[in-house]
Amino acid sequence: MSEADILDALHSVDDPEAGMSVVDLGLVYRVSASDNHVKVEMTMTSPACPLGDYLTDAVAEAVRRVSPDAEVEVVLVWDPPWTPERMSPEAQKRFGWTS
């Protein structure tokens, strides 16, 4: 399982408030895969985000669907803080932050 495969799988995890994937929103900071272990470092748009548990559980489940035997670790990180600039160009356009 490559890191690119895992990122592809994470495109299926939508933030219900924004209606787009955690990848396009720029919430996924790093994915690492080795042997039988996958680690996803991600953030939320705010430390007070009420969907933190929901999103981390959904990310772990998406990884398990493509790598069922892997030990999955999802870690919330706050540094660097999330900013809209982390979003994909498509997401920025959808929210009207670019033309």
Contacts in CASP RR format, 6 or more apart in sequence:
PFRMAT RR
TARGET T0000
AUTHOR 0000-0000-0000
METHOD contacts of the structure
MODEL  1
MSEADILDALHSVDDPEAGMSVVDLGLVYRVSASDNHVKVEMTMTSPACP
LGDYLTDAVAEAVRRVSPDAEVEVVLVWDPPWTPERMSPEAQKRFGWTS
1 33 0 8 1.000
1 38 0 8 1.000
1 66 0 8 1.000
1 67 0 8 1.000
1 70 0 8 1.000
2 33 0 8 1.000
3 31 0 8 1.000
3 32 0 8 1.000
3 33 0 8 1.000
5 66 0 8 1.000
5 67 0 8 1.000
6 31 0 8 1.000
6 33 0 8 1.000
6 38 0 8 1.000
6 40 0 8 1.000
6 63 0 8 1.000
6 66 0 8 1.000
6 67 0 8 1.000
7 23 0 8 1.000
7 28 0 8 1.000
7 31 0 8 1.000
8 66 0 8 1.000
9 62 0 8 1.000
9 63 0 8 1.000
9 65 0 8 1.000
9 66 0 8 1.000
10 21 0 8 1.000
10 22 0 8 1.000
10 23 0 8 1.000
10 28 0 8 1.000
10 31 0 8 1.000
10 40 0 8 1.000
10 59 0 8 1.000
10 62 0 8 1.000
10 63 0 8 1.000
11 21 0 8 1.000
11 23 0 8 1.000
11 24 0 8 1.000
12 21 0 8 1.000
12 62 0 8 1.000
13 21 0 8 1.000
13 22 0 8 1.000
13 23 0 8 1.000
13 55 0 8 1.000
13 58 0 8 1.000
13 59 0 8 1.000
13 62 0 8 1.000
14 20 0 8 1.000
14 21 0 8 1.000
14 22 0 8 1.000
15 21 0 8 1.000
15 22 0 8 1.000
15 25 0 8 1.000
15 27 0 8 1.000
15 51 0 8 1.000
15 55 0 8 1.000
16 51 0 8 1.000
16 54 0 8 1.000
17 51 0 8 1.000
18 25 0 8 1.000
20 91 0 8 1.000
20 94 0 8 1.000
22 28 0 8 1.000
22 42 0 8 1.000
22 55 0 8 1.000
22 59 0 8 1.000
23 88 0 8 1.000
24 87 0 8 1.000
24 88 0 8 1.000
24 90 0 8 1.000
24 91 0 8 1.000
25 45 0 8 1.000
25 86 0 8 1.000
25 87 0 8 1.000
25 88 0 8 1.000
25 91 0 8 1.000
26 82 0 8 1.000
26 86 0 8 1.000
26 87 0 8 1.000
26 88 0 8 1.000
26 91 0 8 1.000
27 42 0 8 1.000
27 43 0 8 1.000
27 44 0 8 1.000
27 45 0 8 1.000
27 55 0 8 1.000
27 82 0 8 1.000
27 86 0 8 1.000
28 40 0 8 1.000
28 41 0 8 1.000
28 42 0 8 1.000
28 59 0 8 1.000
29 41 0 8 1.000
29 42 0 8 1.000
29 43 0 8 1.000
29 77 0 8 1.000
30 39 0 8 1.000
30 40 0 8 1.000
30 41 0 8 1.000
31 38 0 8 1.000
31 39 0 8 1.000
31 40 0 8 1.000
31 41 0 8 1.000
32 38 0 8 1.000
32 39 0 8 1.000
33 39 0 8 1.000
33 67 0 8 1.000
33 70 0 8 1.000
36 69 0 8 1.000
36 70 0 8 1.000
36 71 0 8 1.000
37 70 0 8 1.000
37 71 0 8 1.000
37 73 0 8 1.000
38 63 0 8 1.000
38 67 0 8 1.000
38 70 0 8 1.000
38 71 0 8 1.000
38 72 0 8 1.000
38 73 0 8 1.000
39 73 0 8 1.000
39 74 0 8 1.000
39 75 0 8 1.000
40 59 0 8 1.000
40 60 0 8 1.000
40 63 0 8 1.000
40 72 0 8 1.000
40 73 0 8 1.000
40 74 0 8 1.000
40 75 0 8 1.000
41 75 0 8 1.000
41 77 0 8 1.000
42 55 0 8 1.000
42 56 0 8 1.000
42 59 0 8 1.000
42 74 0 8 1.000
42 75 0 8 1.000
42 76 0 8 1.000
42 77 0 8 1.000
43 76 0 8 1.000
43 77 0 8 1.000
43 78 0 8 1.000
43 81 0 8 1.000
43 82 0 8 1.000
44 51 0 8 1.000
44 52 0 8 1.000
44 55 0 8 1.000
44 76 0 8 1.000
44 82 0 8 1.000
45 82 0 8 1.000
46 82 0 8 1.000
47 78 0 8 1.000
49 55 0 8 1.000
52 76 0 8 1.000
56 74 0 8 1.000
56 76 0 8 1.000
59 74 0 8 1.000
60 72 0 8 1.000
60 74 0 8 1.000
63 70 0 8 1.000
63 72 0 8 1.000
63 74 0 8 1.000
64 70 0 8 1.000
64 72 0 8 1.000
84 92 0 8 1.000
84 95 0 8 1.000
84 97 0 8 1.000
87 95 0 8 1.000
87 97 0 8 1.000
89 98 0 8 1.000
92 98 0 8 1.000
93 99 0 8 1.000
END
